[in-house]
């Protein structure tokens, strides 16, 4: 049986399309490819985004910079010395883009002008840090991406 060039082109196209469909279906059904959203309640978090923008603007406008420093004990978040650290209340969120099981939050209850995040909680790699705190009725937000 002889196959002419027109039939060979059609067979080649069908084989290619079948391969692509198989590849797409197998990748979308595979449990190893985790297709989760960044946050579980994405739309609810989106509604609070304006509050974050205002808090970031407050931190810039009022010159309340935080500094991050890597030490042998862990990661040190240093608050400005000009403010009373005992009145700071808030939360530090550390988000690991590569593994949601490593994400964690810490409450801000300072006894010094800095917060030490122990090294045992931080694995090497990229982290997104979000520090949301309230001082004298004003909300402040600090965001940073670091590689630990």
SVG drawing of the C-alpha trace seen along z (x, -y; Angstrom):
<svg xmlns="http://www.w3.org/2000/svg" viewBox="-14 -62 40 64">
<polyline fill="none" stroke="black" stroke-width="0.4" points="0.0,0.0 1.3,-3.3 0.6,-6.6 0.6,-9.8 2.0,-13.1 -1.5,-14.5 -2.4,-11.6 1.0,-11.8 0.5,-15.4 -3.0,-14.7 -1.6,-11.8 1.3,-14.0 -1.1,-16.8 -3.4,-14.3 -0.4,-12.8 0.8,-16.2 -2.6,-17.3 -3.1,-14.1 0.3,-14.5 -0.5,-18.1 -3.9,-17.1 -2.4,-14.2 0.3,-16.5 -2.2,-19.2 -4.6,-16.7 -1.9,-14.7 -0.3,-17.9 -3.6,-19.4 -4.6,-16.2 -1.2,-15.6 -1.1,-16.1 2.5,-17.2 1.5,-20.4 -0.2,-22.3 -2.4,-25.0 -3.5,-26.8 -4.2,-30.4 -1.7,-32.5 -4.3,-32.9 -7.2,-30.7 -9.8,-33.5 -8.3,-35.5 -11.3,-37.8 -11.8,-38.6 -8.1,-39.6 -8.5,-41.8 -11.2,-43.9 -8.7,-44.8 -6.0,-45.9 -6.9,-49.7 -6.2,-49.4 -2.7,-48.1 -2.1,-50.9 -3.0,-53.5 -0.8,-51.8 2.2,-51.8 1.6,-55.5 1.5,-56.2 4.9,-54.5 6.4,-56.5 4.7,-59.8 5.6,-59.6 9.2,-58.3 8.8,-55.2 11.3,-52.9 12.0,-49.3 15.3,-47.7 15.9,-44.0 19.2,-42.4 20.3,-38.7 22.3,-37.6 23.6,-34.2 20.5,-33.9 18.0,-34.6 16.4,-37.6 16.2,-40.9 13.4,-43.5 14.5,-46.7 11.9,-49.5 12.9,-53.2 14.2,-54.2 12.3,-57.5 9.0,-55.7 7.9,-54.0 8.2,-50.3 6.0,-49.2 2.9,-50.8 3.5,-48.9 0.9,-46.1 0.6,-44.2 1.5,-41.1 4.5,-39.8 3.6,-37.5 6.3,-35.5 5.2,-33.9 7.2,-31.3 6.2,-31.4 7.5,-27.9 5.8,-26.1 2.6,-27.3 3.3,-24.9 6.3,-27.0 4.2,-30.2 3.7,-31.6 2.6,-34.6 4.1,-36.2 2.3,-38.7 4.2,-41.9 4.7,-42.3 8.0,-44.0 10.3,-44.2 13.1,-45.8 13.2,-48.0 13.7,-44.9 12.0,-41.6 14.2,-38.5 12.8,-35.8 14.7,-32.6 16.8,-30.9 15.1,-27.5 11.8,-29.0 13.5,-30.2 14.7,-27.8 17.1,-29.1 15.4,-30.6 13.0,-33.5 10.6,-34.9 8.0,-37.7 7.8,-39.6 4.8,-41.7 4.8,-43.7 1.5,-45.3 1.5,-47.3 -0.5,-50.0 1.2,-52.8 -0.8,-55.6 -3.9,-54.9 -2.1,-54.9 -1.7,-51.7 1.7,-51.1 2.8,-48.4 6.2,-47.3 6.7,-44.8 10.0,-43.3 11.2,-40.3 14.3,-38.7 16.5,-35.7 17.5,-34.1"/>
</svg>
